[in-house]
Amino acid sequence: MAEAGVDVQSHTLTHPFLTKRRHQGLSDAQYGEWLRRELAESKRILEKESGKKVQFIAYPYGDYDTQVAKAVEKAGYTAALTCDFGRVRRGSDPLRMKRFVIDDKMDFAAFRKYLGATPLQLAEMTPKPGKVDPGITPVTTVSARIPGFATVDPKSVGMALLSLGTTVPYTYDARNGEVTLTIHDAISSLKAKYHRAIVWATDVKTGKRVEASWVFRLTDPSEPLPAVKPLSVVKPLPAVVAAKGPAAAKPAAPHAASSGVVAASVMGAPVLPIAGHGGGTPKQ
């Protein structure tokens, strides 16, 4: 993994609670030696096996205190990650770096917001959000327009289709804010049913990254579209003829079509999955 470019850092030698061991009958010297081994041996083994320098450590269970932080620094670590919630800012203590919890309930937009991105307004997305394209052609375009294109740096505008495992060229027209991505032979990489397109840029006033995304669906021509059940026809009841004489005519049944018009209802029509601007799992 290290040879493939994965950055391997420390999580201690045996993954213990680093502060609790102090209260288990150890002397200060014994505790200090145990703590040193947990920190130093992990660093030594990882550097030997990966061939790369280990500079960071994540406190197991987020358990640390001032004494542990000092021991981490003494063991040669540059920084340490806690489980304290919050951002790392300029001037933050490197031995007490805060973090955000990322779980399976977080949608894509919230995740990107944690990374510092702010919303970008898009219009005229193609394919439209939630759209089912009835077939894939040899050349497919994914496009959108940035209504407020005058507020972004034209050189910073970018576009990608996250379901592709490769970078696809895109073009940006700074005259109208339209960004277009054209898929050629890479179309064979679109294995999933749902695809997320993302557009990003840099705001000229704030210098911050702005972005937006949407989800759409493509179907292979060989894949049959969802079947639509035949119409369910409700036959009309016979019209009621008014009786002659003083007897009042019986009222027709409320649902009877006395004019002979056939009432029909669509049964089992497919519902297209749609996704809002914020991203996340498409909902029906």
C-alpha positions in Angstrom: 0.0 0.0 0.0 2.8 2.4 0.8 4.5 1.7 -2.5 1.2 2.5 -4.2 1.2 5.9 -2.6 -0.9 5.3 0.5 0.1 7.5 3.4 0.5 5.2 6.5 0.6 6.9 9.9 0.5 5.8 13.5 -2.4 4.7 15.7 -0.1 3.5 18.6 1.3 0.0 19.0 -1.6 -1.9 20.6 -4.5 0.7 20.3 -5.1 1.2 24.1 -6.7 4.1 26.1 -3.5 6.1 26.6 -4.6 8.0 29.8 -6.3 5.1 31.6 -3.2 3.0 32.1 -1.9 5.6 34.4 -4.6 4.7 37.0 -3.9 0.9 36.9 -1.3 0.7 39.7 1.7 1.7 37.6 4.3 4.1 39.0 5.0 7.3 37.1 8.2 5.7 35.7 6.4 2.5 34.6 3.6 4.5 33.0 6.1 6.7 31.2 8.0 3.7 29.8 4.8 2.0 28.7 3.6 5.2 27.0 6.9 5.7 25.3 6.8 2.1 23.9 3.2 2.6 22.5 4.3 5.7 20.7 7.9 5.0 19.6 7.6 1.3 18.6 4.6 2.0 16.4 6.5 4.8 14.6 9.6 2.6 14.3 7.8 -0.4 12.8 5.8 1.6 10.3 8.8 3.5 9.1 10.7 0.2 8.7 7.9 -1.5 6.8 6.8 1.4 4.6 10.2 3.0 4.0 8.6 6.4 4.7 8.8 8.8 7.6 5.9 8.6 10.1 5.0 12.1 11.3 1.3 11.8 12.5 -0.6 9.8 15.1 -4.3 9.5 15.8 -5.1 9.1 19.5 -7.0 5.7 20.0 -10.6 6.5 21.0 -9.6 10.2 21.0 -8.2 9.6 24.5 -5.4 12.0 25.4 -4.3 14.7 27.9 -1.4 17.1 28.3 1.0 14.4 29.5 0.2 12.2 26.5 0.5 15.2 24.1 4.0 15.9 25.5 5.0 12.3 25.1 3.8 12.3 21.5 6.0 15.3 20.7 9.0 13.7 22.5 8.5 10.5 20.4 9.1 12.6 17.3 5.6 13.1 15.9 4.8 16.4 14.2 1.1 16.4 14.8 -1.7 14.3 16.4 -5.4 13.9 15.6 -8.1 14.0 18.3 -11.8 13.1 18.1 -12.6 16.7 19.2 -15.2 18.2 16.8 -14.1 21.2 14.8 -11.8 22.7 12.1 -8.1 22.9 12.0 -7.1 26.6 11.6 -4.0 28.5 11.2 -2.4 28.6 14.7 -4.2 25.5 16.0 -2.2 23.2 18.3 -0.7 20.5 16.0 -0.8 18.0 18.8 -4.6 18.6 19.3 -5.9 18.6 15.7 -9.7 18.6 15.6 -11.8 16.6 13.1 -15.3 16.0 11.6 -17.1 12.8 11.8 -18.0 11.4 8.4 -20.7 8.7 8.5 -22.9 6.9 6.0 -25.8 9.3 6.7 -23.9 12.3 5.4 -24.9 13.4 1.9 -22.4 14.5 -0.8 -23.1 18.3 -0.4 -22.6 18.2 3.3 -19.3 16.4 2.9 -18.1 18.9 0.4 -19.1 21.7 2.7 -16.9 20.3 5.4 -14.0 20.5 2.9 -14.6 24.2 2.5 -16.8 24.4 -0.6 -19.7 26.8 -0.8 -22.8 26.4 -3.0 -22.7 27.4 -6.7 -25.9 28.0 -8.6 -26.4 26.0 -11.8 -29.1 26.1 -14.5 -30.0 24.2 -17.7 -28.3 20.9 -16.5 -28.2 18.2 -19.2 -29.2 15.5 -18.5 -31.6 16.9 -16.1 -31.5 15.9 -12.4 -33.1 12.5 -12.1 -33.6 12.2 -15.9 -33.6 8.7 -17.4 -31.9 8.9 -20.8 -33.5 6.2 -23.0 -30.2 5.2 -24.5 -26.5 5.9 -24.6 -25.0 7.1 -27.9 -21.4 6.9 -28.9 -21.0 10.6 -27.9 -22.8 11.9 -24.9 -22.5 15.4 -23.5 -23.0 16.5 -19.9 -23.5 20.3 -19.5 -24.7 23.1 -17.3 -24.7 26.9 -17.2 -23.5 29.1 -14.4 -26.0 32.0 -14.2 -23.7 34.1 -12.1 -20.6 33.4 -14.2 -19.4 36.9 -13.9 -18.6 36.3 -10.2 -16.2 33.4 -10.8 -12.7 33.2 -12.2 -13.1 31.8 -15.7 -9.8 30.0 -15.5 -10.9 28.2 -12.4 -14.1 26.6 -13.8 -13.9 22.8 -13.9 -16.3 19.9 -14.5 -16.1 16.1 -13.9 -18.3 13.0 -13.9 -17.5 11.2 -10.7 -18.7 7.8 -12.0 -15.9 7.8 -14.6 -12.6 6.4 -13.4 -10.7 8.8 -15.6 -10.5 12.5 -16.4 -12.6 13.6 -19.4 -11.9 16.9 -21.2 -14.4 19.7 -20.8 -14.9 23.1 -22.3 -16.0 26.4 -20.7 -17.5 29.3 -22.5 -16.8 32.4 -20.5 -19.2 34.4 -22.6 -22.3 32.7 -21.3 -21.1 30.5 -18.4 -21.7 27.2 -20.1 -19.5 24.3 -19.2 -19.7 21.1 -21.2 -18.1 17.6 -20.8 -18.1 15.3 -23.8 -17.8 11.5 -23.3 -16.4 9.5 -26.2 -15.0 6.0 -25.8 -15.1 6.5 -22.0 -18.8 5.8 -22.1 -18.1 2.2 -21.6 -17.0 3.1 -18.1 -20.5 4.2 -17.1 -21.4 0.9 -15.4 -23.7 2.4 -12.6 -27.2 3.5 -13.2 -26.8 6.8 -11.4 -24.1 9.3 -12.1 -23.1 12.5 -10.4 -21.7 15.5 -12.3 -19.9 18.2 -10.4 -19.0 21.8 -11.4 -16.6 23.9 -9.5 -15.0 27.4 -9.7 -13.3 30.1 -7.5 -15.2 33.1 -6.4 -13.3 36.2 -7.6 -14.2 38.3 -4.5 -13.6 35.7 -1.7 -11.1 33.5 -3.4 -13.0 30.5 -2.1 -14.0 27.4 -4.0 -17.7 27.2 -5.0 -19.3 24.1 -6.5 -22.5 22.3 -7.3 -23.5 18.8 -8.4 -26.5 16.9 -9.6 -27.4 13.2 -10.1 -28.9 11.7 -13.3 -29.4 8.3 -14.8 -28.3 6.8 -18.0 -29.5 3.4 -19.4 -27.8 1.2 -22.0 -29.8 0.7 -25.2 -29.8 -3.0 -24.5 -31.5 -2.5 -21.1 -35.3 -2.5 -21.4 -37.1 0.5 -20.0 -39.4 -0.1 -17.0 -42.5 -1.8 -18.2 -45.7 0.2 -18.0 -48.8 -1.9 -17.0 -51.8 -1.6 -19.3 -54.5 0.9 -18.6 -57.2 -0.4 -16.2 -60.5 0.5 -17.7 -63.6 1.1 -15.7 -66.7 0.3 -17.8 -69.6 2.8 -17.3 -72.9 1.7 -15.8 -76.0 2.0 -17.9 -77.6 5.4 -17.9 -80.8 5.6 -15.8 -83.9 6.6 -17.7 -86.4 8.8 -15.9 -89.6 7.0 -15.2 -92.8 8.4 -16.7 -95.4 9.8 -14.4 -95.1 11.2 -11.0 -92.5 8.7 -9.9 -89.1 10.4 -9.5 -86.1 9.1 -11.5 -83.6 7.0 -9.5 -80.3 8.9 -9.2 -77.5 7.5 -11.2 -74.6 5.8 -9.4 -72.0 8.5 -8.5 -69.3 6.9 -10.6 -71.6 6.1 -13.6 -70.6 7.6 -16.9 -74.1 8.3 -18.3 -72.7 10.0 -21.3 -70.9 6.8 -22.3 -67.4 8.1 -21.6 -65.0 5.4 -20.5 -63.1 6.2 -17.3 -59.5 5.1 -17.2 -56.8 5.2 -14.6 -53.1 4.6 -15.2 -51.8 1.8 -13.0 -48.2 1.1 -12.2 -46.7 4.1 -14.2 -43.0 4.3 -13.4 -41.8 7.1 -11.1 -38.5 8.7 -12.1 -35.9 9.0 -9.3 -35.0 12.6 -8.7 -32.3 14.2 -6.7 -32.2 17.8 -5.4 -29.3 20.2 -5.8 -27.8 19.1 -2.5 -27.0 15.6 -3.8 -27.3 12.5 -1.7 -29.1 9.3 -2.5 -31.8 9.8 -5.2 -35.3 9.4 -3.8 -38.5 8.4 -5.5 
